[in-house]
Structure formats: C-alpha cells, structure tokens
Amino acid sequence: MSLTTCYFNDILSDFASLDRFFDEAFNSRAIRQSQSVDTFRPRMDVHYDKDTNNVNVAFELPGLQKEDVSIDVHNDVLTVSGESKGYSERNEGGYAIRERRYGKFARGLSLPHGLKASRVNEDIKASMENGVLTIAFPRSTPETERKKITIA
C-alpha cells in the first residue's frame, strides 16, 4: 500500500513541478513585456586586456550625453545608471505627431577587492564618445595578486 501511495505522490509532485514551471514561464514573460516599456537595458561588453591588466567595459548608450549618465562605486560594486528622455514633434499629412520616450537603467559590476576606496578616481577611468561609455579598471592590484611562498 505504501508503495502505491509513494508512486502516486511522485507523479503528483512531477505534475505540480510542471505546472509551476509553466506558471513561472508565462508570468515572467508577461512581467517582462510590461516592464520593457518602462525600462531601458543598455548592451554591455566586458573584455580583459592581459597587456595592461585592465578590465574594459563598454556600454552602448545611443542618444545619451555624459550628463545623463552617473557612475557610482559602493561596497565594491560599480553601478552605471541614467535615464533616457526623448521628444520629437513633426507635422505629417495635416496631423501633428508628438512622440515621447523615457526610460531609466542601472547596471552593476563587481570590482576586484584590491581597489581601495581612496584610489577609485585614480584606478577607474571613464570616457564617453558617440553614445559609447567606456570604463577601464585594473583587474587586480599588486597587493592582491597571488604570491608564491617557498618552503625552507
């Protein structure tokens, strides 16, 4: 008797898991669609340059100026945030067409533990050109590099 109960419980458990899977899939999709209107998620590329020992991060921020973007460091996390605002107006076929767009974004990156808070402005370099924000910071500082100890 206990074998059949256990067997059916496993089947019911599998169905419950499957039901939960579909609920999460479709609900998260609906949430993503409703948020896509309000949020802007810029593309981010991260590359490590072995020659300079720097991590180079590039954010694609089309239509934004450097005044619209903020870069903060808190608890070893570099956060790039900003907002995109746009407004256009034109007359077409006797109609006045006005379009507005708005979106906020924030992306965070974990920084190496060797960066000292007092040296953040010296170690992290940022520039923005043609809608591309580039940030460079050292992957590891000499104090945090692994050191080999010889056994005497």
N, CA, C and O atoms as a GROMACS GRO file, in nm:
protein
  608
    1MET      N    1   0.082  -0.119   0.000
    1MET     CA    2   0.000   0.000   0.000
    1MET      C    3   0.086   0.125   0.000
    1MET      O    4   0.055   0.221  -0.070
    2SER      N    5   0.193   0.125   0.079
    2SER     CA    6   0.277   0.243   0.085
    2SER      C    7   0.352   0.265  -0.046
    2SER      O    8   0.385   0.378  -0.080
    3LEU      N    9   0.379   0.157  -0.121
    3LEU     CA   10   0.447   0.174  -0.249
    3LEU      C   11   0.360   0.248  -0.349
    3LEU      O   12   0.408   0.336  -0.421
    4THR      N   13   0.233   0.215  -0.354
    4THR     CA   14   0.145   0.283  -0.448
    4THR      C   15   0.126   0.429  -0.408
    4THR      O   16   0.123   0.516  -0.494
    5THR      N   17   0.114   0.455  -0.280
    5THR     CA   18   0.099   0.593  -0.233
    5THR      C   19   0.222   0.675  -0.269
    5THR      O   20   0.211   0.788  -0.317
    6CYS      N   21   0.338   0.617  -0.247
    6CYS     CA   22   0.462   0.686  -0.278
    6CYS      C   23   0.473   0.710  -0.428
    6CYS      O   24   0.516   0.817  -0.471
    7TYR      N   25   0.435   0.612  -0.508
    7TYR     CA   26   0.440   0.623  -0.654
    7TYR      C   27   0.350   0.735  -0.703
    7TYR      O   28   0.391   0.817  -0.785
    8PHE      N   29   0.225   0.738  -0.653
    8PHE     CA   30   0.133   0.843  -0.696
    8PHE      C   31   0.176   0.981  -0.645
    8PHE      O   32   0.155   1.081  -0.713
    9ASN      N   33   0.235   0.986  -0.528
    9ASN     CA   34   0.286   1.114  -0.478
    9ASN      C   35   0.395   1.168  -0.568
    9ASN      O   36   0.402   1.288  -0.592
   10ASP      N   37   0.482   1.079  -0.617
   10ASP     CA   38   0.587   1.122  -0.709
   10ASP      C   39   0.528   1.178  -0.837
   10ASP      O   40   0.574   1.281  -0.887
   11ILE      N   41   0.426   1.112  -0.891
   11ILE     CA   42   0.362   1.159  -1.014
   11ILE      C   43   0.296   1.293  -0.990
   11ILE      O   44   0.310   1.385  -1.070
   12LEU      N   45   0.223   1.305  -0.880
   12LEU     CA   46   0.157   1.433  -0.848
   12LEU      C   47   0.260   1.544  -0.827
   12LEU      O   48   0.238   1.658  -0.867
   13SER      N   49   0.371   1.509  -0.765
   13SER     CA   50   0.478   1.606  -0.744
   13SER      C   51   0.535   1.652  -0.878
   13SER      O   52   0.563   1.770  -0.896
   14ASP      N   53   0.552   1.558  -0.972
   14ASP     CA   54   0.602   1.594  -1.105
   14ASP      C   55   0.505   1.687  -1.176
   14ASP      O   56   0.547   1.783  -1.241
   15PHE      N   57   0.374   1.659  -1.166
   15PHE     CA   58   0.275   1.746  -1.230
   15PHE      C   59   0.275   1.885  -1.166
   15PHE      O   60   0.261   1.986  -1.235
   16ALA      N   61   0.291   1.890  -1.035
   16ALA     CA   62   0.295   2.019  -0.966
   16ALA      C   63   0.418   2.098  -1.011
   16ALA      O   64   0.411   2.220  -1.029
   17SER      N   65   0.529   2.028  -1.027
   17SER     CA   66   0.651   2.095  -1.074
   17SER      C   67   0.632   2.148  -1.215
   17SER      O   68   0.673   2.259  -1.246
   18LEU      N   69   0.570   2.068  -1.300
   18LEU     CA   70   0.545   2.110  -1.437
   18LEU      C   71   0.450   2.229  -1.442
   18LEU      O   72   0.471   2.323  -1.518
   19ASP      N   73   0.346   2.224  -1.360
   19ASP     CA   74   0.251   2.334  -1.353
   19ASP      C   75   0.320   2.462  -1.306
   19ASP      O   76   0.296   2.570  -1.361
   20ARG      N   77   0.405   2.451  -1.204
   20ARG     CA   78   0.479   2.566  -1.152
   20ARG      C   79   0.573   2.622  -1.259
   20ARG      O   80   0.589   2.743  -1.271
   21PHE      N   81   0.636   2.532  -1.337
   21PHE     CA   82   0.726   2.574  -1.444
   21PHE      C   83   0.654   2.662  -1.546
   21PHE      O   84   0.703   2.768  -1.585
   22PHE      N   85   0.535   2.616  -1.591
   22PHE     CA   86   0.461   2.694  -1.690
   22PHE      C   87   0.408   2.825  -1.632
   22PHE      O   88   0.406   2.927  -1.701
   23ASP      N   89   0.365   2.823  -1.506
   23ASP     CA   90   0.320   2.947  -1.443
   23ASP      C   91   0.432   3.050  -1.437
   23ASP      O   92   0.412   3.166  -1.470
   24GLU      N   93   0.551   3.007  -1.396
   24GLU     CA   94   0.664   3.099  -1.387
   24GLU      C   95   0.706   3.149  -1.525
   24GLU      O   96   0.740   3.266  -1.541
   25ALA      N   97   0.704   3.061  -1.624
   25ALA     CA   98   0.746   3.100  -1.759
   25ALA      C   99   0.653   3.205  -1.817
   25ALA      O  100   0.698   3.306  -1.870
   26PHE      N  101   0.523   3.181  -1.807
   26PHE     CA  102   0.430   3.276  -1.868
   26PHE      C  103   0.413   3.403  -1.786
   26PHE      O  104   0.397   3.511  -1.842
   27ASN      N  105   0.418   3.392  -1.654
   27ASN     CA  106   0.407   3.512  -1.571
   27ASN      C  107   0.529   3.601  -1.586
   27ASN      O  108   0.514   3.723  -1.596
   28SER      N  109   0.650   3.543  -1.590
   28SER     CA  110   0.769   3.626  -1.605
   28SER      C  111   0.771   3.690  -1.744
   28SER      O  112   0.821   3.802  -1.760
   29ARG      N  113   0.717   3.620  -1.844
   29ARG     CA  114   0.710   3.678  -1.978
   29ARG      C  115   0.617   3.799  -1.980
   29ARG      O  116   0.648   3.902  -2.039
   30ALA      N  117   0.503   3.786  -1.914
   30ALA     CA  118   0.409   3.898  -1.908
   30ALA      C  119   0.470   4.015  -1.832
   30ALA      O  120   0.451   4.131  -1.869
   31ILE      N  121   0.544   3.984  -1.723
   31ILE     CA  122   0.608   4.090  -1.646
   31ILE      C  123   0.713   4.159  -1.731
   31ILE      O  124   0.723   4.281  -1.730
   32ARG      N  125   0.794   4.080  -1.807
   32ARG     CA  126   0.898   4.138  -1.891
   32ARG      C  127   0.838   4.228  -1.998
   32ARG      O  128   0.893   4.334  -2.029
   33GLN      N  129   0.724   4.187  -2.057
   33GLN     CA  130   0.662   4.269  -2.160
   33GLN      C  131   0.612   4.400  -2.102
   33GLN      O  132   0.624   4.504  -2.167
   34SER      N  133   0.554   4.397  -1.982
   34SER     CA  134   0.505   4.521  -1.924
   34SER      C  135   0.620   4.611  -1.881
   34SER      O  136   0.607   4.733  -1.884
   35GLN      N  137   0.734   4.552  -1.840
   35GLN     CA  138   0.847   4.632  -1.798
   35GLN      C  139   0.926   4.686  -1.917
   35GLN      O  140   0.995   4.787  -1.903
   36SER      N  141   0.919   4.621  -2.032
   36SER     CA  142   1.000   4.664  -2.145
   36SER      C  143   0.963   4.804  -2.191
   36SER      O  144   1.045   4.873  -2.253
   37VAL      N  145   0.842   4.848  -2.162
   37VAL     CA  146   0.802   4.983  -2.198
   37VAL      C  147   0.872   5.085  -2.108
   37VAL      O  148   0.910   5.192  -2.154
   38ASP      N  149   0.888   5.052  -1.980
   38ASP     CA  150   0.939   5.147  -1.883
   38ASP      C  151   1.090   5.140  -1.861
   38ASP      O  152   1.150   5.237  -1.815
   39THR      N  153   1.153   5.028  -1.894
   39THR     CA  154   1.294   5.012  -1.863
   39THR      C  155   1.378   5.011  -1.990
   39THR      O  156   1.331   4.974  -2.097
   40PHE      N  157   1.500   5.052  -1.975
   40PHE     CA  158   1.597   5.056  -2.083
   40PHE      C  159   1.719   4.980  -2.035
   40PHE      O  160   1.778   5.018  -1.934
   41ARG      N  161   1.758   4.876  -2.103
   41ARG     CA  162   1.871   4.794  -2.060
   41ARG      C  163   1.980   4.801  -2.167
   41ARG      O  164   1.972   4.732  -2.268
   42PRO      N  165   2.081   4.885  -2.144
   42PRO     CA  166   2.185   4.901  -2.244
   42PRO      C  167   2.272   4.777  -2.256
   42PRO      O  168   2.291   4.702  -2.160
   43ARG      N  169   2.324   4.756  -2.375
   43ARG     CA  170   2.414   4.645  -2.400
   43ARG      C  171   2.548   4.674  -2.335
   43ARG      O  172   2.596   4.787  -2.337
   44MET      N  173   2.609   4.570  -2.277
   44MET     CA  174   2.735   4.586  -2.206
   44MET      C  175   2.832   4.478  -2.255
   44MET      O  176   2.797   4.360  -2.258
   45ASP      N  177   2.954   4.519  -2.292
   45ASP     CA  178   3.059   4.426  -2.331
   45ASP      C  179   3.174   4.439  -2.232
   45ASP      O  180   3.216   4.550  -2.200
   46VAL      N  181   3.224   4.325  -2.182
   46VAL     CA  182   3.333   4.324  -2.087
   46VAL      C  183   3.449   4.246  -2.148
   46VAL      O  184   3.432   4.133  -2.195
   47HIS      N  185   3.568   4.308  -2.149
   47HIS     CA  186   3.688   4.244  -2.203
   47HIS      C  187   3.804   4.263  -2.107
   47HIS      O  188   3.814   4.366  -2.040
   48TYR      N  189   3.890   4.163  -2.101
   48TYR     CA  190   4.010   4.171  -2.019
   48TYR      C  191   4.130   4.186  -2.111
   48TYR      O  192   4.148   4.106  -2.203
   49ASP      N  193   4.213   4.288  -2.087
   49ASP     CA  194   4.334   4.312  -2.164
   49ASP      C  195   4.453   4.264  -2.081
   49ASP      O  196   4.487   4.325  -1.979
   50LYS      N  197   4.516   4.155  -2.124
   50LYS     CA  198   4.627   4.097  -2.048
   50LYS      C  199   4.749   4.189  -2.045
   50LYS      O  200   4.823   4.191  -1.946
   51ASP      N  201   4.770   4.265  -2.152
   51ASP     CA  202   4.888   4.352  -2.159
   51ASP      C  203   4.885   4.461  -2.052
   51ASP      O  204   4.986   4.488  -1.988
   52THR      N  205   4.770   4.523  -2.035
   52THR     CA  206   4.759   4.632  -1.938
   52THR      C  207   4.700   4.587  -1.804
   52THR      O  208   4.695   4.666  -1.710
   53ASN      N  209   4.656   4.462  -1.795
   53ASN     CA  210   4.591   4.407  -1.677
   53ASN      C  211   4.466   4.488  -1.640
   53ASN      O  212   4.433   4.503  -1.523
   54ASN      N  213   4.398   4.538  -1.743
   54ASN     CA  214   4.277   4.617  -1.722
   54ASN      C  215   4.155   4.542  -1.771
   54ASN      O  216   4.161   4.466  -1.868
   55VAL      N  217   4.044   4.564  -1.703
   55VAL     CA  218   3.914   4.519  -1.750
   55VAL      C  219   3.850   4.639  -1.818
   55VAL      O  220   3.836   4.745  -1.757
   56ASN      N  221   3.812   4.622  -1.944
   56ASN     CA  222   3.748   4.728  -2.022
   56ASN      C  223   3.601   4.694  -2.041
   56ASN      O  224   3.567   4.586  -2.090
   57VAL      N  225   3.516   4.786  -2.002
   57VAL     CA  226   3.372   4.766  -2.013
   57VAL      C  227   3.316   4.875  -2.104
   57VAL      O  228   3.345   4.993  -2.086
   58ALA      N  229   3.237   4.834  -2.203
   58ALA     CA  230   3.176   4.929  -2.296
   58ALA      C  231   3.024   4.917  -2.286
   58ALA      O  232   2.969   4.807  -2.295
   59PHE      N  233   2.957   5.029  -2.267
   59PHE     CA  234   2.812   5.035  -2.262
   59PHE      C  235   2.763   5.110  -2.386
   59PHE      O  236   2.815   5.217  -2.418
   60GLU      N  237   2.666   5.054  -2.455
   60GLU     CA  238   2.605   5.122  -2.568
   60GLU      C  239   2.488   5.205  -2.517
   60GLU      O  240   2.387   5.151  -2.471
   61LEU      N  241   2.503   5.337  -2.526
   61LEU     CA  242   2.400   5.430  -2.476
   61LEU      C  243   2.362   5.527  -2.586
   61LEU      O  244   2.394   5.646  -2.576
   62PRO      N  245   2.294   5.482  -2.689
   62PRO     CA  246   2.262   5.570  -2.802
   62PRO      C  247   2.170   5.685  -2.759
   62PRO      O  248   2.073   5.666  -2.687
   63GLY      N  249   2.205   5.803  -2.806
   63GLY     CA  250   2.123   5.921  -2.778
   63GLY      C  251   2.146   5.984  -2.643
   63GLY      O  252   2.084   6.086  -2.612
   64LEU      N  253   2.233   5.929  -2.561
   64LEU     CA  254   2.258   5.985  -2.429
   64LEU      C  255   2.387   6.067  -2.430
   64LEU      O  256   2.481   6.038  -2.504
   65GLN      N  257   2.389   6.168  -2.347
   65GLN     CA  258   2.508   6.250  -2.326
   65GLN      C  259   2.569   6.211  -2.192
   65GLN      O  260   2.504   6.145  -2.111
   66LYS      N  261   2.693   6.252  -2.169
   66LYS     CA  262   2.756   6.215  -2.042
   66LYS      C  263   2.687   6.277  -1.922
   66LYS      O  264   2.701   6.227  -1.810
   67GLU      N  265   2.613   6.385  -1.941
   67GLU     CA  266   2.537   6.447  -1.832
   67GLU      C  267   2.419   6.360  -1.788
   67GLU      O  268   2.370   6.373  -1.676
   68ASP      N  269   2.373   6.269  -1.877
   68ASP     CA  270   2.259   6.182  -1.847
   68ASP      C  271   2.301   6.054  -1.774
   68ASP      O  272   2.215   5.976  -1.732
   69VAL      N  273   2.431   6.032  -1.758
   69VAL     CA  274   2.483   5.906  -1.704
   69VAL      C  275   2.556   5.932  -1.573
   69VAL      O  276   2.625   6.033  -1.559
   70SER      N  277   2.538   5.842  -1.478
   70SER     CA  278   2.604   5.852  -1.349
   70SER      C  279   2.680   5.722  -1.321
   70SER      O  280   2.629   5.613  -1.348
   71ILE      N  281   2.801   5.734  -1.267
   71ILE     CA  282   2.882   5.618  -1.231
   71ILE      C  283   2.914   5.629  -1.082
   71ILE      O  284   2.972   5.729  -1.038
   72ASP      N  285   2.878   5.527  -1.005
   72ASP     CA  286   2.900   5.525  -0.861
   72ASP      C  287   2.970   5.397  -0.820
   72ASP      O  288   2.957   5.293  -0.886
   73VAL      N  289   3.045   5.404  -0.712
   73VAL     CA  290   3.108   5.286  -0.653
   73VAL      C  291   3.065   5.279  -0.508
   73VAL      O  292   3.080   5.374  -0.432
   74HIS      N  293   3.011   5.161  -0.470
   74HIS     CA  294   2.968   5.141  -0.332
   74HIS      C  295   2.980   4.992  -0.301
   74HIS      O  296   2.927   4.909  -0.375
   75ASN      N  297   3.050   4.959  -0.193
   75ASN     CA  298   3.070   4.820  -0.149
   75ASN      C  299   3.126   4.731  -0.261
   75ASN      O  300   3.075   4.622  -0.285
   76ASP      N  301   3.229   4.778  -0.327
   76ASP     CA  302   3.296   4.704  -0.435
   76ASP      C  303   3.206   4.674  -0.554
   76ASP      O  304   3.230   4.578  -0.626
   77VAL      N  305   3.103   4.753  -0.575
   77VAL     CA  306   3.016   4.739  -0.692
   77VAL      C  307   3.014   4.871  -0.767
   77VAL      O  308   2.980   4.976  -0.711
   78LEU      N  309   3.051   4.866  -0.894
   78LEU     CA  310   3.047   4.983  -0.981
   78LEU      C  311   2.910   4.983  -1.048
   78LEU      O  312   2.873   4.887  -1.115
   79THR      N  313   2.834   5.090  -1.029
   79THR     CA  314   2.700   5.100  -1.084
   79THR      C  315   2.694   5.213  -1.186
   79THR      O  316   2.730   5.327  -1.157
   80VAL      N  317   2.649   5.179  -1.306
   80VAL     CA  318   2.627   5.277  -1.411
   80VAL      C  319   2.476   5.294  -1.423
   80VAL      O  320   2.405   5.196  -1.447
   81SER      N  321   2.428   5.417  -1.407
   81SER     CA  322   2.285   5.441  -1.414
   81SER      C  323   2.260   5.569  -1.493
   81SER      O  324   2.350   5.649  -1.516
   82GLY      N  325   2.137   5.585  -1.532
   82GLY     CA  326   2.100   5.706  -1.605
   82GLY      C  327   1.957   5.697  -1.653
   82GLY      O  328   1.884   5.602  -1.624
   83GLU      N  329   1.920   5.799  -1.727
   83GLU     CA  330   1.786   5.797  -1.784
   83GLU      C  331   1.788   5.853  -1.925
   83GLU      O  332   1.864   5.944  -1.958
   84SER      N  333   1.703   5.795  -2.005
   84SER     CA  334   1.692   5.832  -2.146
   84SER      C  335   1.559   5.905  -2.165
   84SER      O  336   1.452   5.852  -2.136
   85LYS      N  337   1.569   6.027  -2.214
   85LYS     CA  338   1.449   6.106  -2.241
   85LYS      C  339   1.453   6.150  -2.386
   85LYS      O  340   1.558   6.187  -2.438
   86GLY      N  341   1.341   6.145  -2.449
   86GLY     CA  342   1.336   6.189  -2.587
   86GLY      C  343   1.200   6.249  -2.620
   86GLY      O  344   1.097   6.207  -2.567
   87TYR      N  345   1.203   6.347  -2.708
   87TYR     CA  346   1.080   6.411  -2.752
   87TYR      C  347   1.099   6.454  -2.896
   87TYR      O  348   1.200   6.516  -2.931
   88SER      N  349   1.004   6.421  -2.978
   88SER     CA  350   1.008   6.466  -3.117
   88SER      C  351   0.869   6.512  -3.159
   88SER      O  352   0.767   6.458  -3.115
   89GLU      N  353   0.869   6.611  -3.245
   89GLU     CA  354   0.742   6.666  -3.294
   89GLU      C  355   0.757   6.696  -3.442
   89GLU      O  356   0.856   6.753  -3.486
   90ARG      N  357   0.655   6.655  -3.519
   90ARG     CA  358   0.657   6.682  -3.663
   90ARG      C  359   0.514   6.689  -3.714
   90ARG      O  360   0.421   6.635  -3.653
   91ASN      N  361   0.497   6.756  -3.826
   91ASN     CA  362   0.368   6.763  -3.892
   91ASN      C  363   0.372   6.674  -4.016
   91ASN      O  364   0.463   6.684  -4.098
   92GLU      N  365   0.272   6.589  -4.027
   92GLU     CA  366   0.270   6.495  -4.138
   92GLU      C  367   0.126   6.476  -4.184
   92GLU      O  368   0.041   6.429  -4.108
   93GLY      N  369   0.099   6.512  -4.307
   93GLY     CA  370  -0.035   6.493  -4.363
   93GLY      C  371  -0.142   6.570  -4.290
   93GLY      O  372  -0.255   6.522  -4.278
   94GLY      N  373  -0.109   6.688  -4.241
   94GLY     CA  374  -0.206   6.769  -4.169
   94GLY      C  375  -0.224   6.731  -4.023
   94GLY      O  376  -0.308   6.788  -3.953
   95TYR      N  377  -0.147   6.635  -3.975
   95TYR     CA  378  -0.153   6.593  -3.835
   95TYR      C  379  -0.025   6.632  -3.763
   95TYR      O  380   0.085   6.626  -3.819
   96ALA      N  381  -0.041   6.671  -3.639
   96ALA     CA  382   0.076   6.697  -3.554
   96ALA      C  383   0.110   6.567  -3.482
   96ALA      O  384   0.027   6.511  -3.410
   97ILE      N  385   0.232   6.521  -3.502
   97ILE     CA  386   0.276   6.396  -3.440
   97ILE      C  387   0.380   6.429  -3.334
   97ILE      O  388   0.484   6.487  -3.363
   98ARG      N  389   0.348   6.391  -3.211
   98ARG     CA  390   0.440   6.412  -3.099
   98ARG      C  391   0.471   6.277  -3.035
   98ARG      O  392   0.381   6.201  -3.000
   99GLU      N  393   0.598   6.250  -3.021
   99GLU     CA  394   0.640   6.124  -2.961
   99GLU      C  395   0.732   6.153  -2.844
   99GLU      O  396   0.820   6.238  -2.851
  100ARG      N  397   0.710   6.080  -2.736
  100ARG     CA  398   0.794   6.091  -2.618
  100ARG      C  399   0.841   5.952  -2.581
  100ARG      O  400   0.769   5.853  -2.595
  101ARG      N  401   0.966   5.946  -2.532
  101ARG     CA  402   1.016   5.820  -2.480
  101ARG      C  403   1.093   5.851  -2.352
  101ARG      O  404   1.153   5.957  -2.336
  102TYR      N  405   1.089   5.754  -2.262
  102TYR     CA  406   1.153   5.772  -2.133
  102TYR      C  407   1.192   5.635  -2.080
  102TYR      O  408   1.118   5.538  -2.094
  103GLY      N  409   1.307   5.628  -2.019
  103GLY     CA  410   1.349   5.503  -1.959
  103GLY      C  411   1.466   5.524  -1.864
  103GLY      O  412   1.552   5.609  -1.889
  104LYS      N  413   1.468   5.448  -1.757
  104LYS     CA  414   1.579   5.451  -1.662
  104LYS      C  415   1.651   5.318  -1.671
  104LYS      O  416   1.592   5.215  -1.706
  105PHE      N  417   1.778   5.320  -1.639
  105PHE     CA  418   1.855   5.197  -1.637
  105PHE      C  419   1.958   5.202  -1.527
  105PHE      O  420   1.997   5.310  -1.481
  106ALA      N  421   2.002   5.086  -1.484
  106ALA     CA  422   2.112   5.072  -1.389
  106ALA      C  423   2.173   4.935  -1.411
  106ALA      O  424   2.103   4.834  -1.414
  107ARG      N  425   2.304   4.932  -1.426
  107ARG     CA  426   2.378   4.806  -1.441
  107ARG      C  427   2.491   4.807  -1.338
  107ARG      O  428   2.554   4.911  -1.317
  108GLY      N  429   2.516   4.695  -1.276
  108GLY     CA  430   2.620   4.686  -1.173
  108GLY      C  431   2.726   4.584  -1.209
  108GLY      O  432   2.697   4.481  -1.269
  109LEU      N  433   2.850   4.614  -1.170
  109LEU     CA  434   2.964   4.525  -1.191
  109LEU      C  435   3.039   4.510  -1.060
  109LEU      O  436   3.062   4.608  -0.989
  110SER      N  437   3.077   4.389  -1.027
  110SER     CA  438   3.161   4.368  -0.909
  110SER      C  439   3.304   4.408  -0.941
  110SER      O  440   3.359   4.368  -1.044
  111LEU      N  441   3.363   4.486  -0.853
  111LEU     CA  442   3.501   4.529  -0.872
  111LEU      C  443   3.595   4.435  -0.798
  111LEU      O  444   3.554   4.368  -0.703
  112PRO      N  445   3.722   4.430  -0.840
  112PRO     CA  446   3.819   4.349  -0.766
  112PRO      C  447   3.834   4.403  -0.625
  112PRO      O  448   3.823   4.523  -0.602
  113HIS      N  449   3.858   4.315  -0.530
  113HIS     CA  450   3.867   4.356  -0.390
  113HIS      C  451   3.990   4.441  -0.362
  113HIS      O  452   3.996   4.506  -0.257
  114GLY      N  453   4.088   4.443  -0.450
  114GLY     CA  454   4.210   4.519  -0.426
  114GLY      C  455   4.196   4.668  -0.446
  114GLY      O  456   4.284   4.743  -0.404
  115LEU      N  457   4.087   4.715  -0.508
  115LEU     CA  458   4.071   4.859  -0.529
  115LEU      C  459   4.038   4.926  -0.397
  115LEU      O  460   3.944   4.888  -0.328
  116LYS      N  461   4.114   5.025  -0.364
  116LYS     CA  462   4.091   5.098  -0.240
  116LYS      C  463   3.993   5.213  -0.269
  116LYS      O  464   4.001   5.276  -0.374
  117ALA      N  465   3.904   5.239  -0.176
  117ALA     CA  466   3.804   5.344  -0.194
  117ALA      C  467   3.871   5.480  -0.215
  117ALA      O  468   3.819   5.564  -0.288
  118SER      N  469   3.985   5.501  -0.151
  118SER     CA  470   4.054   5.630  -0.164
  118SER      C  471   4.116   5.647  -0.303
  118SER      O  472   4.146   5.759  -0.343
  119ARG      N  473   4.137   5.537  -0.376
  119ARG     CA  474   4.202   5.544  -0.507
  119ARG      C  475   4.105   5.519  -0.623
  119ARG      O  476   4.149   5.501  -0.737
  120VAL      N  477   3.976   5.518  -0.597
  120VAL     CA  478   3.880   5.486  -0.702
  120VAL      C  479   3.892   5.581  -0.820
  120VAL      O  480   3.890   5.537  -0.935
  121ASN      N  481   3.904   5.711  -0.793
  121ASN     CA  482   3.915   5.808  -0.903
  121ASN      C  483   4.044   5.792  -0.981
  121ASN      O  484   4.049   5.830  -1.099
  122GLU      N  485   4.147   5.739  -0.920
  122GLU     CA  486   4.274   5.718  -0.989
  122GLU      C  487   4.275   5.586  -1.066
  122GLU      O  488   4.332   5.579  -1.175
  123ASP      N  489   4.213   5.482  -1.010
  123ASP     CA  490   4.218   5.349  -1.071
  123ASP      C  491   4.113   5.329  -1.180
  123ASP      O  492   4.137   5.255  -1.276
  124ILE      N  493   3.999   5.392  -1.168
  124ILE     CA  494   3.890   5.372  -1.265
  124ILE      C  495   3.884   5.492  -1.359
  124ILE      O  496   3.870   5.606  -1.316
  125LYS      N  497   3.893   5.462  -1.488
  125LYS     CA  498   3.888   5.568  -1.590
  125LYS      C  499   3.762   5.548  -1.673
  125LYS      O  500   3.729   5.436  -1.711
  126ALA      N  501   3.693   5.658  -1.702
  126ALA     CA  502   3.571   5.651  -1.782
  126ALA      C  503   3.573   5.760  -1.888
  126ALA      O  504   3.620   5.871  -1.865
  127SER      N  505   3.521   5.726  -2.006
  127SER     CA  506   3.507   5.824  -2.114
  127SER      C  507   3.383   5.788  -2.195
  127SER      O  508   3.339   5.674  -2.197
  128MET      N  509   3.329   5.888  -2.262
  128MET     CA  510   3.209   5.866  -2.343
  128MET      C  511   3.225   5.935  -2.476
  128MET      O  512   3.257   6.054  -2.483
  129GLU      N  513   3.203   5.860  -2.583
  129GLU     CA  514   3.216   5.915  -2.717
  129GLU      C  515   3.116   5.847  -2.809
  129GLU      O  516   3.110   5.724  -2.815
  130ASN      N  517   3.039   5.926  -2.881
  130ASN     CA  518   2.941   5.876  -2.979
  130ASN      C  519   2.844   5.774  -2.919
  130ASN      O  520   2.813   5.673  -2.982
  131GLY      N  521   2.797   5.799  -2.798
  131GLY     CA  522   2.700   5.712  -2.735
  131GLY      C  523   2.756   5.584  -2.677
  131GLY      O  524   2.680   5.494  -2.640
  132VAL      N  525   2.889   5.572  -2.669
  132VAL     CA  526   2.952   5.453  -2.611
  132VAL      C  527   3.031   5.497  -2.487
  132VAL      O  528   3.125   5.575  -2.496
  133LEU      N  529   2.991   5.445  -2.372
  133LEU     CA  530   3.060   5.473  -2.246
  133LEU      C  531   3.162   5.362  -2.226
  133LEU      O  532   3.128   5.244  -2.227
  134THR      N  533   3.288   5.400  -2.206
  134THR     CA  534   3.396   5.304  -2.184
  134THR      C  535   3.454   5.326  -2.045
  134THR      O  536   3.490   5.437  -2.008
  135ILE      N  537   3.462   5.218  -1.969
  135ILE     CA  538   3.517   5.222  -1.834
  135ILE      C  539   3.630   5.121  -1.827
  135ILE      O  540   3.614   5.007  -1.872
  136ALA      N  541   3.743   5.162  -1.770
  136ALA     CA  542   3.858   5.072  -1.754
  136ALA      C  543   3.902   5.074  -1.608
  136ALA      O  544   3.911   5.180  -1.546
  137PHE      N  545   3.930   4.956  -1.554
  137PHE     CA  546   3.982   4.946  -1.419
  137PHE      C  547   4.074   4.825  -1.411
  137PHE      O  548   4.059   4.730  -1.488
  138PRO      N  549   4.171   4.828  -1.317
  138PRO     CA  550   4.264   4.716  -1.306
  138PRO      C  551   4.195   4.590  -1.256
  138PRO      O  552   4.108   4.594  -1.168
  139ARG      N  553   4.235   4.477  -1.313
  139ARG     CA  554   4.176   4.350  -1.270
  139ARG      C  555   4.220   4.315  -1.129
  139ARG      O  556   4.139   4.274  -1.046
  140SER      N  557   4.347   4.330  -1.104
  140SER     CA  558   4.395   4.308  -0.968
  140SER      C  559   4.512   4.403  -0.944
  140SER      O  560   4.589   4.434  -1.034
  141THR      N  561   4.523   4.448  -0.823
  141THR     CA  562   4.631   4.538  -0.789
  141THR      C  563   4.746   4.455  -0.731
  141THR      O  564   4.724   4.341  -0.691
  142PRO      N  565   4.866   4.511  -0.726
  142PRO     CA  566   4.980   4.432  -0.677
  142PRO      C  567   4.959   4.374  -0.537
  142PRO      O  568   5.011   4.267  -0.508
  143GLU      N  569   4.884   4.444  -0.450
  143GLU     CA  570   4.864   4.392  -0.314
  143GLU      C  571   4.781   4.265  -0.314
  143GLU      O  572   4.797   4.182  -0.224
  144THR      N  573   4.694   4.248  -0.410
  144THR     CA  574   4.604   4.132  -0.408
  144THR      C  575   4.647   4.021  -0.501
  144THR      O  576   4.581   3.917  -0.506
  145GLU      N  577   4.753   4.039  -0.575
  145GLU     CA  578   4.798   3.932  -0.662
  145GLU      C  579   4.849   3.816  -0.576
  145GLU      O  580   4.899   3.835  -0.466
  146ARG      N  581   4.835   3.698  -0.630
  146ARG     CA  582   4.879   3.579  -0.558
  146ARG      C  583   5.031   3.578  -0.552
  146ARG      O  584   5.099   3.604  -0.651
  147LYS      N  585   5.083   3.548  -0.435
  147LYS     CA  586   5.227   3.541  -0.415
  147LYS      C  587   5.263   3.399  -0.376
  147LYS      O  588   5.193   3.334  -0.298
  148LYS      N  589   5.372   3.353  -0.431
  148LYS     CA  590   5.419   3.218  -0.403
  148LYS      C  591   5.518   3.223  -0.287
  148LYS      O  592   5.607   3.308  -0.284
  149ILE      N  593   5.502   3.135  -0.194
  149ILE     CA  594   5.590   3.128  -0.078
  149ILE      C  595   5.669   2.998  -0.088
  149ILE      O  596   5.612   2.890  -0.101
  150THR      N  597   5.798   3.011  -0.083
  150THR     CA  598   5.884   2.894  -0.091
  150THR      C  599   5.900   2.832   0.048
  150THR      O  600   5.904   2.902   0.150
  151ILE      N  601   5.908   2.703   0.049
  151ILE     CA  602   5.923   2.631   0.175
  151ILE      C  603   6.072   2.613   0.203
  151ILE      O  604   6.146   2.563   0.119
  152ALA      N  605   6.114   2.655   0.321
  152ALA     CA  606   6.257   2.647   0.355
  152ALA      C  607   6.294   2.511   0.409
  152ALA      O  608   6.410   2.487   0.442
   0.00000   0.00000   0.00000
